[in-house]
Amino acid sequence: MTGSSSGASLPEKAADTSAEQPWPVRVLSLKIADYVDKMSPLWVEGQVVQINRRGTTAYLVLRDPDVDMSLSASISVHAIAAMGTPLDEGARVVLQAKPVFWPKRGTLMLDARQIRPVGVGDLLARIEILKQRLAQEGLFDPDRKRPLPFLPRQVGLVTGRGSAAEKDVVENARRRWPSVRFAIREVAVQGSTAVAEVSAAVKDLDADPEVDVIVIARGGGAAEELLPFSNETLLRVVSEAFTPVVSAIGHDVDTPLLDFVADWRASTPTDAGRRVVPDAEGELRATEQSLARVHRALSRRLDHERQVLQALRSRPVMADPTALVTRQRELVVGLSNRSRERLLTRVLRAEDEVRHLGARVRSLSPQSTLERGYAVVQHRDGRVVVSREEVQRDELLRVRVARGDFGVRPVAGPDGGPPASAG
């Protein structure tokens, strides 16, 4: 039965459990405790984020520097004293410990026997290994670098709370461009929470559409104080950002891995303030110089065009702008006169031809013949008499002369032959 099964009837292995035969919580806790108890002592590395001393025992909270995971550990204060150096929060250490699981509380912790500090030399060696690995992945390639905007609408600044680095960036930027706007995120820049806070600030600013460039600034310090800026988690957050990032960590001699991943490296926070915005006075001088060059170029062009225009106007045709029109008018008038003369000549010649033709027509017309004394004799039906045999005796004929006509009747001739025409 569920929840009331006796120990004898419980499954021996986790794979044998089911909804009908589950393990009670106490059994699972005991199983885990038994499994953990069989683990051998081991060495583990972490960053001390909390220390509580209670009598002869110290309780530590160890955090993984790269991810947000932590474990509790207990150790004798005498073991801590044997380190030879003070143990402070934020220190990187290695512990020799035995994992212990407490069934009643369901918690896992470390029972430490030895503790050793991680030296700066060891940390730098690990950073060098990480540097080589990230370089092989291409995170340092120049092709990935994004250009910084000429004049950002807003500059995102990730820096320490009330730090001198913040003052250096803001004052130097506003000295160059007084109207520059900042979105400032004050975070821890050293210690156990630095990586998480800086990463969160970068993501927040990268999501702001008004922020065109992000500056991560911190003043100088010891090598171990700058370790968060060589942390892989932070480096990958910066490499995945869409907004260009400027690294301004420490002094010129400080080279955290953030300098290689960022889009631009500033030697100091002051240098970053000068880099993210243009120099207003310099831009004004450059603008004035450009305007002067444009003015000189336009003046030279106008002088050249004026000379060309004067050369054109000095030509005869341009000295008297109407000369060309006058010559063309004279040509048109001459052609018009010649056309008129030719037309008149042809008309007069045609008139002469008409007169000659008229004279010829008149000379050949019957009227002219009549005026010379001839007459035309016609029958009553209008037929012209062309032979005397056509004429009958006493037939009324019509005689047409030059100025009128009259009728006649033929009579017989003396010989009694055919009648002859009268008069």
C-alpha positions in Angstrom: 0.0 0.0 0.0 1.2 3.5 -0.8 2.8 5.3 2.1 2.4 2.5 4.6 4.4 -0.3 3.1 6.8 -2.0 5.5 10.5 -1.9 5.0 10.5 -5.6 4.0 8.2 -5.0 1.0 9.9 -1.9 -0.4 11.9 -2.1 -3.6 15.6 -2.5 -3.2 16.6 -0.4 -6.2 15.4 3.0 -7.4 14.7 1.5 -10.8 12.2 -0.9 -9.2 10.0 1.8 -7.6 6.6 2.6 -9.1 3.5 4.7 -8.3 2.2 1.7 -6.4 5.5 1.0 -4.6 7.3 4.3 -4.1 10.1 5.0 -1.6 9.2 7.2 1.4 11.2 10.3 1.7 13.2 8.8 4.6 14.2 5.9 2.5 15.4 8.1 -0.4 17.3 10.3 2.1 19.0 7.3 3.6 19.8 5.9 0.2 21.4 9.2 -0.8 23.3 9.5 2.5 24.6 5.9 2.0 25.7 6.7 -1.6 27.4 9.9 -0.6 29.1 8.3 2.4 30.7 5.8 0.0 32.4 8.7 -1.9 36.1 9.2 -1.4 37.5 12.5 -0.1 38.3 14.8 -3.0 39.7 18.2 -3.8 37.3 21.0 -4.9 37.9 24.6 -6.0 35.7 27.5 -5.3 35.4 31.1 -4.2 34.6 31.9 -0.6 31.5 34.1 -0.5 30.7 33.7 3.2 32.6 32.8 6.4 31.0 32.2 9.8 33.2 31.1 12.7 31.5 29.3 15.6 34.0 28.2 18.3 36.5 25.9 16.7 34.5 25.3 13.5 34.2 27.7 10.5 31.3 27.4 8.1 32.0 28.5 4.5 29.9 29.0 1.4 31.9 28.1 -1.7 30.7 29.4 -5.1 31.7 28.4 -8.5 33.3 31.5 -10.2 31.7 30.7 -13.6 28.2 29.7 -12.7 25.7 30.6 -10.0 26.1 27.4 -7.9 27.3 27.1 -4.3 27.9 24.5 -1.6 28.3 24.8 2.2 31.4 23.5 3.9 32.6 23.1 7.4 36.3 23.1 8.5 38.3 23.5 11.6 39.6 27.0 12.4 43.0 25.4 13.0 43.0 24.2 9.4 42.3 27.8 8.3 45.1 29.1 10.5 47.4 26.6 8.9 47.0 28.4 5.5 49.5 31.0 6.5 47.4 33.8 4.9 44.1 35.3 6.1 41.0 33.8 4.6 38.7 36.6 3.4 35.5 36.6 1.5 36.2 36.5 -2.3 39.3 34.4 -2.0 39.8 31.5 -4.3 40.6 28.3 -2.5 40.9 24.5 -2.9 39.5 22.2 -0.2 40.2 18.6 0.6 36.7 17.5 1.8 34.4 14.6 2.2 30.8 15.1 0.9 28.2 14.6 3.6 24.5 14.3 3.2 22.2 15.2 6.1 19.0 13.1 5.7 16.9 15.1 8.2 17.5 18.4 6.4 18.0 16.9 2.9 21.2 19.0 2.5 24.6 18.2 1.0 27.7 19.8 2.4 31.4 19.3 2.6 33.4 18.2 5.6 36.7 19.8 4.8 40.0 18.6 6.2 42.5 20.9 4.4 42.3 24.3 2.8 44.8 26.0 0.5 44.6 29.4 -1.2 44.8 29.4 -5.0 47.8 31.6 -5.8 47.8 34.4 -8.3 50.2 32.4 -10.5 47.8 29.5 -10.7 44.9 31.8 -11.5 46.9 33.5 -14.2 47.9 30.2 -15.7 44.3 29.2 -15.8 43.4 32.5 -17.5 46.1 31.8 -20.1 44.5 28.4 -20.8 41.1 30.0 -21.1 42.5 32.7 -23.4 43.9 30.1 -25.8 40.6 28.2 -25.8 38.5 31.3 -26.5 40.9 32.4 -29.2 40.5 29.0 -30.9 36.7 29.5 -30.8 37.2 32.8 -32.6 36.0 35.1 -29.8 39.0 37.4 -30.3 38.8 37.6 -34.2 39.0 41.1 -35.6 36.1 40.3 -37.9 33.8 40.1 -34.9 34.6 43.6 -33.8 31.8 46.1 -34.4 32.5 49.7 -35.1 31.6 52.2 -32.4 28.9 54.7 -33.4 30.0 58.2 -34.3 27.5 59.9 -31.9 25.6 57.6 -29.6 22.1 58.5 -28.5 22.9 57.1 -25.1 26.1 55.6 -23.6 25.6 52.6 -21.3 28.1 52.6 -18.4 28.7 49.6 -16.1 31.0 50.6 -13.2 31.5 50.4 -9.5 29.3 52.3 -7.0 30.5 55.9 -6.6 33.8 54.9 -8.3 36.5 57.2 -9.7 36.1 55.3 -13.0 32.5 56.5 -13.4 33.6 60.1 -12.8 36.5 59.8 -15.3 34.3 58.4 -18.1 31.4 60.8 -17.6 33.4 64.0 -17.1 35.8 63.3 -20.1 32.9 62.4 -22.3 30.9 65.5 -21.4 34.0 67.7 -21.8 34.1 66.6 -25.4 30.4 66.5 -26.1 28.4 68.3 -23.4 25.0 66.9 -24.3 25.9 63.2 -24.1 23.5 61.1 -22.1 24.4 58.1 -19.9 22.5 55.1 -18.7 24.6 54.1 -15.6 24.5 50.7 -13.9 26.4 50.7 -10.6 27.5 47.2 -9.7 30.1 45.3 -7.7 33.3 45.2 -9.8 35.2 42.8 -7.5 34.3 40.1 -5.2 32.1 37.0 -5.4 29.1 38.8 -7.0 31.0 40.9 -9.5 30.6 38.5 -12.5 26.8 38.1 -11.9 26.1 41.8 -11.5 28.3 43.0 -14.4 26.8 40.3 -16.7 23.2 41.3 -15.7 24.0 45.0 -16.2 25.4 44.3 -19.7 22.3 42.3 -20.7 20.0 45.0 -19.4 21.8 47.8 -21.3 22.0 45.6 -24.5 18.2 45.2 -24.4 17.7 49.0 -24.3 17.2 50.3 -27.8 18.4 53.8 -26.8 21.8 52.6 -25.8 24.2 52.6 -28.8 27.5 51.7 -26.9 28.3 50.0 -23.6 31.4 50.9 -21.5 32.6 48.5 -18.8 34.9 50.6 -16.6 36.9 49.9 -13.5 40.0 51.5 -11.9 43.3 49.7 -11.4 43.9 47.1 -8.8 45.7 43.9 -8.0 45.6 41.0 -10.5 43.2 39.0 -8.3 40.9 42.0 -8.1 40.5 42.1 -11.8 39.8 38.4 -12.1 36.0 38.9 -12.7 36.8 40.5 -16.0 38.6 37.4 -17.2 35.7 35.2 -16.2 34.3 33.0 -19.0 30.7 33.6 -18.1 31.1 37.4 -18.4 33.2 37.1 -21.6 30.5 35.1 -23.3 27.8 37.6 -22.3 29.9 40.4 -23.8 30.5 38.3 -27.0 26.8 37.7 -27.5 25.8 41.3 -27.0 24.4 43.2 -30.0 25.6 46.6 -28.8 29.3 47.4 -29.2 31.2 47.1 -25.9 34.2 49.1 -24.8 36.5 47.6 -22.2 38.1 50.1 -19.8 39.5 48.0 -17.0 42.5 49.2 -14.9 45.5 50.8 -16.4 47.3 50.4 -19.7 49.4 47.5 -18.3 46.3 45.6 -17.2 45.0 43.1 -19.8 42.0 41.1 -18.6 40.5 38.8 -21.2 37.6 41.3 -21.5 40.0 43.5 -23.5 40.2 40.8 -26.2 36.5 40.1 -26.4 35.3 43.7 -26.3 34.8 45.6 -29.6 37.3 48.3 -28.5 39.8 48.4 -25.7 40.4 51.7 -23.8 43.7 51.9 -21.9 41.9 53.7 -19.0 38.4 54.9 -18.1 39.5 58.4 -19.1 40.5 57.0 -22.5 37.0 55.4 -22.8 35.3 58.8 -22.1 37.3 60.4 -24.9 36.6 57.5 -27.3 32.8 57.0 -27.1 31.9 60.5 -28.2 33.4 62.9 -30.8 35.1 66.2 -29.9 32.6 68.9 -30.4 35.2 71.6 -30.9 37.2 69.4 -33.2 34.1 68.6 -35.2 33.2 72.3 -35.4 36.7 73.1 -36.6 36.5 70.3 -39.2 33.1 71.6 -40.3 34.4 75.2 -40.6 37.4 73.9 -42.6 35.1 71.9 -44.9 32.9 74.9 -45.4 35.9 77.0 -46.2 37.1 74.4 -48.8 33.6 74.3 -50.3 33.6 78.1 -50.5 37.0 78.2 -52.2 36.0 75.5 -54.6 32.8 77.3 -55.5 34.6 80.6 -55.9 37.1 79.0 -58.2 34.3 77.4 -60.2 32.4 80.7 -60.4 35.6 82.5 -61.5 36.2 79.9 -64.2 32.6 80.1 -65.5 32.8 83.9 -65.4 36.0 83.8 -67.6 34.3 81.4 -70.0 31.3 83.7 -70.2 33.4 86.7 -70.8 35.3 84.9 -73.5 32.0 84.0 -75.2 30.7 87.5 -74.9 33.9 88.9 -76.5 33.2 87.1 -79.7 31.6 89.2 -82.5 28.4 87.2 -82.6 28.0 87.8 -78.8 29.1 91.5 -79.0 26.0 92.2 -81.0 23.5 89.6 -80.0 21.1 90.7 -82.8 23.7 90.2 -85.5 22.9 86.6 -86.1 19.2 87.4 -86.3 19.8 90.4 -88.6 21.8 88.2 -91.0 19.1 85.6 -91.0 16.4 88.2 -91.5 18.3 89.6 -94.5 18.7 86.2 -95.9 14.9 85.6 -95.5 14.1 88.9 -97.0 16.4 88.3 -100.0 14.9 84.9 -100.6 11.4 86.4 -100.3 12.2 89.1 -102.8 13.7 86.7 -105.3 10.7 84.4 -104.9 8.4 87.3 -105.5 10.4 88.5 -108.6 10.5 85.0 -110.0 6.8 84.5 -109.4 6.0 87.9 -111.0 8.2 87.0 -114.0 6.3 83.8 -114.4 3.0 85.5 -114.1 3.9 88.1 -116.7 5.2 85.4 -119.0 2.0 83.5 -118.5 0.0 86.7 -119.3 1.9 87.1 -122.6 1.2 83.5 -123.5 -2.5 84.0 -122.7 -2.6 87.1 -124.9 -0.9 85.3 -127.7 -3.2 82.3 -127.4 -6.2 84.6 -127.2 -5.0 86.3 -130.4 -4.6 83.0 -132.1 -8.0 81.8 -130.9 -9.6 85.0 -132.1 -7.8 84.8 -135.5 -9.1 81.3 -135.9 -12.6 81.9 -134.6 -15.6 82.2 -137.1 -16.2 85.7 -135.8 -12.9 86.9 -137.2 -13.8 85.4 -140.5 -17.1 87.1 -140.4 -15.5 90.5 -139.7 -13.4 90.1 -142.8 -16.7 90.1 -144.8 -17.6 86.5 -144.9 -21.0 85.1 -143.9 -22.4 81.8 -142.7 -25.5 80.5 -144.4 -27.7 78.0 -142.4 -30.8 76.1 -143.1 -33.8 76.6 -140.8 -32.8 73.7 -138.7 -29.3 75.3 -138.1 -27.3 73.2 -140.5 -24.7 75.1 -142.4 -25.0 75.3 -146.1 -21.8 73.9 -147.6 -23.0 73.1 -151.1 -25.4 74.9 -153.5 -27.1 71.6 -154.2 -28.5 71.6 -150.7 -30.5 74.8 -151.3 -34.1 74.5 -152.5 -35.9 77.0 -154.4 -37.7 79.6 -152.3 -36.1 77.9 -149.1 -35.8 80.4 -146.3 -32.1 80.5 -145.3 -30.4 82.4 -142.5 -27.3 84.4 -143.3 -25.1 85.3 -140.3 -22.6 88.2 -140.8 -20.2 89.9 -138.4 -22.8 92.1 -136.9 -26.1 90.3 -137.0 -28.0 88.0 -139.4 -30.9 88.1 -141.9 -33.0 85.7 -144.0 -32.9 85.1 -147.8 -34.8 83.0 -150.3 -32.8 81.7 -153.3 -34.3 82.1 -156.8 -33.4 80.3 -160.0 -30.4 81.5 -162.0 -30.6 82.8 -165.6 -29.7 79.4 -166.9 -32.6 77.9 -164.9 -30.1 75.8 -162.9 -29.9 75.3 -159.1 -30.5 78.4 -157.1 -27.6 80.6 -156.1 -27.1 82.1 -152.7 -28.3 85.6 -152.3 -25.7 88.4 -151.8 
